[in-house]
Amino acid sequence: MLVKEKKNKWGFGKKFYRKITRPEGLVSFSVQVKQTDLWISAKKELKREAELFVLSARNQIEGYIERYPEFSKTLLPWPEDLTAPPVVKDMIRAGRNAGIGPMSAVAGAIAEYVGKELLRFSDEVIVENGGDVFLCLNRSVTVGILFGRECQIGVKIKEDMMPAGVCSSSAKIGHSLSFGKADLVTVFSHSASVADSAATAIANRIKKVADIKELNRWADQIKGIFGIVAIFNKNISLWGDLEICAL
């Protein structure tokens, strides 16, 4: 997952990673619907189909917020709701799993929903939503985690780990709310919504260097994740079944 800069402090352009990400054998294209801005790779261009799936995901979330305005504001786990639409159910479950509010999963949930729907038209799909990624490929892939010019980490995701969600949270980059001070926390899961909420929850807890040594304890409290990369003041801590490799 290639992370975007908020202040462009390293001289990179906005969403620079989209210019250097070229998955072999796939066609890449962008889809923009209201505030949702996706970068998608598939066996063929599926722009129109993706736009319809983004609209569906957004309509599910926006319709639920119209019924329950507090859903978009709460920082606490939302009660289970069997009547909620599919994307909202994923957000609720992910937030409850991480012990935080459901909107912590919104980017990952949209990426995952769109990606799974597109699998009907292409057996390999990558969907990136603001740096949060859903991947389903028939091969291994190396995911790049970039933070500034000095911190570049490659993580290999094997075919048997697919589908995978790779999502990040940071107090330094991006627009998401964070109560911690982590440079970057990236979480790996088989679900992008679970990874998204988990990344936020873990990043909220990192406020000093010693905190990144607590990954084992925190990871045990969150179900469904298989890897974590945490960065704080150039200190890096890893947890889980991760194979680090060169970019």
Buried (B, 14 or more C-beta within 10 A) or exposed (E): BBBBBEEEEEEBEEBBBBEEBEBEEBBBBEBEBEEBBBBBBBBEEBEEBBBBBBEBBBEBBEEBBEEBEEBBEBBEBBEEEEEBBEBBBBBBBBBBBBBBBBBBBBBBBBBBBBBBBBBEEBEBBBBBBBBBBBBBBEEBBEBBBBBBEEEEBBBEBEEEBBBBBBBBBBBBBBEBEBBBBBBBBBBBBBBBBBBBBBBBBBBBBBBEEEBBEBBEEBBEEBEBBBBBBBBBEEEBBBBBEBEEEEE
